[in-house]
Amino acid sequence: MDEKMEKLSIDLSNIQELFQEPEFNPFDPNSRCESGVADLFNQTQELSQKEPVQIMINLEDGFEESDLVEKTMDAMKRYCEVQIAKSEREIREIRHQGLRDLGWAMLFALIMILGSFLIYQLTFLPEVVIYLLSTGAGIIAWVMLWPPLDSILYEWSPYRQTKRRYRQLQTAKIVINSKDV
């Protein structure tokens, strides 16, 4: 299984940089500008979501605690659970907003379609005007329906991808090495 395991590697000054955003120093070429987890998340964008992940953490300061790997794995699981829950809330809110907007959009679209039908009944107008008005009403109906349909069908997809990436990190095997060894 190790040969199919995707490997991620990250160099940190200390283990706290895994979750905390460090102070960025633009004059230091080794200075980080984002937390280690954010860096790992970005690295997962290039990986298959189906393969398990191994995270190699290289610490400059070394480490004293014998159970640091277990503590780090527990912390990573808790952090990922929070991020997954955030993504699930976003998905629910997007879908809820889309369904709420769809009700109003359908009402206005029906009014526009009814208006289009009534325009065809106006025999005293030239055919070109009737055609333009009825076609315009149909186009306006579709334009009104598109944003809520987009929300319901597509807008939540990036949050689903985020959930999958955090699940991949949540189940990752973590190995911690000291650079000074």
C-alpha atoms as a printed R data frame, in Angstrom:
    type eleno elety resid chain resno       x      y       z
1   ATOM     1    CA   MET     A     1   0.000  0.000   0.000
2   ATOM     2    CA   ASP     A     2   2.956  2.334   0.557
3   ATOM     3    CA   GLU     A     3   3.823  2.356  -3.134
4   ATOM     4    CA   LYS     A     4   0.367  3.756  -3.992
5   ATOM     5    CA   MET     A     5   0.417  6.257  -1.125
6   ATOM     6    CA   GLU     A     6   0.658  9.896  -2.151
7   ATOM     7    CA   LYS     A     7   3.458 11.674  -0.290
8   ATOM     8    CA   LEU     A     8   3.414 15.270   0.888
9   ATOM     9    CA   SER     A     9   6.366 16.972   2.511
10  ATOM    10    CA   ILE     A    10   6.602 20.175   4.502
11  ATOM    11    CA   ASP     A    11   9.433 21.953   6.316
12  ATOM    12    CA   LEU     A    12   8.485 23.778   9.509
13  ATOM    13    CA   SER     A    13  10.472 25.705  12.105
14  ATOM    14    CA   ASN     A    14   8.314 24.178  14.856
15  ATOM    15    CA   ILE     A    15   5.180 22.058  15.092
16  ATOM    16    CA   GLN     A    16   3.006 25.092  15.939
17  ATOM    17    CA   GLU     A    17   3.509 26.350  12.362
18  ATOM    18    CA   LEU     A    18   1.431 23.399  11.187
19  ATOM    19    CA   PHE     A    19  -1.773 25.162  12.290
20  ATOM    20    CA   GLN     A    20  -0.749 28.760  12.982
21  ATOM    21    CA   GLU     A    21   0.005 31.286  10.312
22  ATOM    22    CA   PRO     A    22   3.611 32.366  10.872
23  ATOM    23    CA   GLU     A    23   4.977 35.883  10.789
24  ATOM    24    CA   PHE     A    24   6.096 36.298   7.186
25  ATOM    25    CA   ASN     A    25   9.541 37.792   6.646
26  ATOM    26    CA   PRO     A    26  10.076 38.707   2.983
27  ATOM    27    CA   PHE     A    27  13.846 39.012   3.572
28  ATOM    28    CA   ASP     A    28  14.131 35.386   4.734
29  ATOM    29    CA   PRO     A    29  13.929 32.978   1.770
30  ATOM    30    CA   ASN     A    30  12.763 30.184   4.119
31  ATOM    31    CA   SER     A    31  10.003 32.238   5.731
32  ATOM    32    CA   ARG     A    32   6.486 30.834   5.403
33  ATOM    33    CA   CYS     A    33   3.493 33.010   4.544
34  ATOM    34    CA   GLU     A    34   0.774 30.461   5.331
35  ATOM    35    CA   SER     A    35   0.154 27.741   7.882
36  ATOM    36    CA   GLY     A    36   1.481 24.265   7.230
37  ATOM    37    CA   VAL     A    37  -2.009 22.838   6.848
38  ATOM    38    CA   ALA     A    38  -2.826 25.460   4.196
39  ATOM    39    CA   ASP     A    39   0.348 24.472   2.346
40  ATOM    40    CA   LEU     A    40  -0.542 20.770   2.603
41  ATOM    41    CA   PHE     A    41  -4.082 21.486   1.414
42  ATOM    42    CA   ASN     A    42  -2.657 23.285  -1.630
43  ATOM    43    CA   GLN     A    43  -0.361 20.324  -2.301
44  ATOM    44    CA   THR     A    44  -3.356 17.960  -2.338
45  ATOM    45    CA   GLN     A    45  -4.800 19.871  -5.301
46  ATOM    46    CA   GLU     A    46  -2.327 18.067  -7.550
47  ATOM    47    CA   LEU     A    47  -2.981 14.593  -6.124
48  ATOM    48    CA   SER     A    48  -5.523 11.901  -6.798
49  ATOM    49    CA   GLN     A    49  -8.337 12.047  -4.263
50  ATOM    50    CA   LYS     A    50  -8.566  8.263  -4.221
51  ATOM    51    CA   GLU     A    51  -5.076  7.484  -2.917
52  ATOM    52    CA   PRO     A    52  -4.184  7.655   0.775
53  ATOM    53    CA   VAL     A    53  -1.727 10.345   1.835
54  ATOM    54    CA   GLN     A    54   1.437 10.317   3.907
55  ATOM    55    CA   ILE     A    55   2.600 13.640   5.355
56  ATOM    56    CA   MET     A    56   6.304 14.049   6.049
57  ATOM    57    CA   ILE     A    57   6.910 16.930   8.492
58  ATOM    58    CA   ASN     A    58  10.504 18.087   8.782
59  ATOM    59    CA   LEU     A    59  11.104 20.185  11.914
60  ATOM    60    CA   GLU     A    60  14.063 22.553  12.240
61  ATOM    61    CA   ASP     A    61  13.863 22.725  16.032
62  ATOM    62    CA   GLY     A    62  13.609 18.998  16.492
63  ATOM    63    CA   PHE     A    63  11.153 17.567  18.990
64  ATOM    64    CA   GLU     A    64  11.267 16.206  22.496
65  ATOM    65    CA   GLU     A    65   7.865 14.593  22.926
66  ATOM    66    CA   SER     A    66   7.699 10.868  22.259
67  ATOM    67    CA   ASP     A    67   3.983 11.061  21.431
68  ATOM    68    CA   LEU     A    68   4.236 14.086  19.115
69  ATOM    69    CA   VAL     A    69   3.149 12.059  16.081
70  ATOM    70    CA   GLU     A    70  -0.029 10.869  17.812
71  ATOM    71    CA   LYS     A    71  -0.806 14.363  19.129
72  ATOM    72    CA   THR     A    72  -0.246 15.814  15.661
73  ATOM    73    CA   MET     A    73  -2.480 13.201  14.025
74  ATOM    74    CA   ASP     A    74  -5.239 13.922  16.580
75  ATOM    75    CA   ALA     A    75  -4.865 17.673  16.036
76  ATOM    76    CA   MET     A    76  -4.979 17.199  12.256
77  ATOM    77    CA   LYS     A    77  -8.161 15.126  12.551
78  ATOM    78    CA   ARG     A    78  -9.847 17.759  14.728
79  ATOM    79    CA   TYR     A    79  -8.753 20.591  12.432
80  ATOM    80    CA   CYS     A    80 -10.021 18.754   9.352
81  ATOM    81    CA   GLU     A    81 -13.338 17.973  11.071
82  ATOM    82    CA   VAL     A    82 -13.876 21.703  11.633
83  ATOM    83    CA   GLN     A    83 -13.012 22.525   8.015
84  ATOM    84    CA   ILE     A    84 -15.277 19.751   6.702
85  ATOM    85    CA   ALA     A    85 -18.129 21.041   8.876
86  ATOM    86    CA   LYS     A    86 -17.577 24.563   7.477
87  ATOM    87    CA   SER     A    87 -17.771 23.242   3.922
88  ATOM    88    CA   GLU     A    88 -20.941 21.297   4.707
89  ATOM    89    CA   ARG     A    89 -22.546 24.450   6.153
90  ATOM    90    CA   GLU     A    90 -21.605 26.394   3.013
91  ATOM    91    CA   ILE     A    91 -23.105 23.700   0.784
92  ATOM    92    CA   ARG     A    92 -26.350 23.689   2.792
93  ATOM    93    CA   GLU     A    93 -26.565 27.494   2.710
94  ATOM    94    CA   ILE     A    94 -25.924 27.675  -1.048
95  ATOM    95    CA   ARG     A    95 -28.567 25.042  -1.772
96  ATOM    96    CA   HIS     A    96 -31.052 26.641   0.632
97  ATOM    97    CA   GLN     A    97 -30.520 30.073  -0.940
98  ATOM    98    CA   GLY     A    98 -30.834 28.554  -4.431
99  ATOM    99    CA   LEU     A    99 -34.138 26.866  -3.590
100 ATOM   100    CA   ARG     A   100 -35.470 30.044  -1.970
101 ATOM   101    CA   ASP     A   101 -34.479 32.106  -5.021
102 ATOM   102    CA   LEU     A   102 -35.854 29.472  -7.394
103 ATOM   103    CA   GLY     A   103 -39.369 29.950  -5.998
104 ATOM   104    CA   TRP     A   104 -39.348 33.662  -6.787
105 ATOM   105    CA   ALA     A   105 -37.650 33.137 -10.134
106 ATOM   106    CA   MET     A   106 -40.253 30.552 -11.169
107 ATOM   107    CA   LEU     A   107 -43.049 32.934 -10.216
108 ATOM   108    CA   PHE     A   108 -41.592 35.742 -12.339
109 ATOM   109    CA   ALA     A   109 -40.756 33.330 -15.172
110 ATOM   110    CA   LEU     A   110 -44.380 32.133 -15.233
111 ATOM   111    CA   ILE     A   111 -45.536 35.762 -15.339
112 ATOM   112    CA   MET     A   112 -43.193 36.416 -18.263
113 ATOM   113    CA   ILE     A   113 -44.357 33.287 -20.120
114 ATOM   114    CA   LEU     A   114 -47.967 34.251 -19.522
115 ATOM   115    CA   GLY     A   115 -47.102 37.732 -20.788
116 ATOM   116    CA   SER     A   116 -45.516 36.179 -23.862
117 ATOM   117    CA   PHE     A   117 -48.710 34.221 -24.509
118 ATOM   118    CA   LEU     A   118 -50.837 37.356 -24.078
119 ATOM   119    CA   ILE     A   119 -48.600 39.308 -26.446
120 ATOM   120    CA   TYR     A   120 -49.416 36.757 -29.178
121 ATOM   121    CA   GLN     A   121 -53.095 37.589 -28.674
122 ATOM   122    CA   LEU     A   122 -52.504 41.240 -29.616
123 ATOM   123    CA   THR     A   123 -53.475 41.047 -33.270
124 ATOM   124    CA   PHE     A   124 -53.363 44.813 -33.814
125 ATOM   125    CA   LEU     A   125 -49.519 44.854 -33.459
126 ATOM   126    CA   PRO     A   126 -47.224 44.042 -36.385
127 ATOM   127    CA   GLU     A   127 -45.925 40.454 -36.397
128 ATOM   128    CA   VAL     A   128 -42.321 41.596 -35.934
129 ATOM   129    CA   VAL     A   129 -43.195 43.486 -32.735
130 ATOM   130    CA   ILE     A   130 -45.197 40.525 -31.408
131 ATOM   131    CA   TYR     A   131 -42.275 38.191 -32.162
132 ATOM   132    CA   LEU     A   132 -39.705 40.497 -30.505
133 ATOM   133    CA   LEU     A   133 -41.819 41.086 -27.383
134 ATOM   134    CA   SER     A   134 -42.724 37.426 -26.880
135 ATOM   135    CA   THR     A   135 -39.171 36.224 -27.542
136 ATOM   136    CA   GLY     A   136 -37.808 38.889 -25.196
137 ATOM   137    CA   ALA     A   137 -40.204 37.756 -22.467
138 ATOM   138    CA   GLY     A   138 -39.027 34.161 -22.899
139 ATOM   139    CA   ILE     A   139 -35.387 35.215 -22.709
140 ATOM   140    CA   ILE     A   140 -36.048 37.262 -19.576
141 ATOM   141    CA   ALA     A   141 -37.762 34.221 -18.010
142 ATOM   142    CA   TRP     A   142 -34.685 32.047 -18.618
143 ATOM   143    CA   VAL     A   143 -32.333 34.761 -17.379
144 ATOM   144    CA   MET     A   144 -34.346 34.958 -14.151
145 ATOM   145    CA   LEU     A   145 -34.207 31.182 -13.677
146 ATOM   146    CA   TRP     A   146 -30.503 30.754 -14.335
147 ATOM   147    CA   PRO     A   147 -28.920 32.139 -11.087
148 ATOM   148    CA   PRO     A   148 -30.921 29.932  -8.713
149 ATOM   149    CA   LEU     A   149 -30.450 26.904 -10.962
150 ATOM   150    CA   ASP     A   150 -26.712 27.622 -11.065
151 ATOM   151    CA   SER     A   151 -26.645 27.729  -7.254
152 ATOM   152    CA   ILE     A   152 -28.531 24.468  -6.903
153 ATOM   153    CA   LEU     A   153 -26.597 22.600  -9.591
154 ATOM   154    CA   TYR     A   154 -23.031 23.948  -9.646
155 ATOM   155    CA   GLU     A   155 -22.064 26.608  -7.111
156 ATOM   156    CA   TRP     A   156 -21.570 24.145  -4.233
157 ATOM   157    CA   SER     A   157 -19.123 21.940  -6.139
158 ATOM   158    CA   PRO     A   158 -15.890 23.690  -4.960
159 ATOM   159    CA   TYR     A   159 -16.964 23.128  -1.351
160 ATOM   160    CA   ARG     A   160 -17.434 19.434  -2.064
161 ATOM   161    CA   GLN     A   161 -13.881 19.317  -3.434
162 ATOM   162    CA   THR     A   162 -12.653 21.090  -0.281
163 ATOM   163    CA   LYS     A   163 -14.385 18.478   1.878
164 ATOM   164    CA   ARG     A   164 -12.723 15.674  -0.056
165 ATOM   165    CA   ARG     A   165  -9.265 17.249   0.315
166 ATOM   166    CA   TYR     A   166  -9.699 17.719   4.060
167 ATOM   167    CA   ARG     A   167 -10.917 14.135   4.395
168 ATOM   168    CA   GLN     A   168  -7.756 13.052   2.608
169 ATOM   169    CA   LEU     A   169  -5.624 15.065   5.063
170 ATOM   170    CA   GLN     A   170  -7.711 13.831   7.999
171 ATOM   171    CA   THR     A   171  -6.845 10.202   7.292
172 ATOM   172    CA   ALA     A   172  -3.202 10.865   6.383
173 ATOM   173    CA   LYS     A   173  -0.360  9.003   7.993
174 ATOM   174    CA   ILE     A   174   2.007 11.525   9.589
175 ATOM   175    CA   VAL     A   175   5.763 11.084   9.936
176 ATOM   176    CA   ILE     A   176   7.818 13.693  11.805
177 ATOM   177    CA   ASN     A   177  11.548 14.061  11.266
178 ATOM   178    CA   SER     A   178  14.047 16.401  12.846
179 ATOM   179    CA   LYS     A   179  16.313 18.309  10.452
180 ATOM   180    CA   ASP     A   180  19.112 18.468  13.011
181 ATOM   181    CA   VAL     A   181  19.424 14.678  13.172
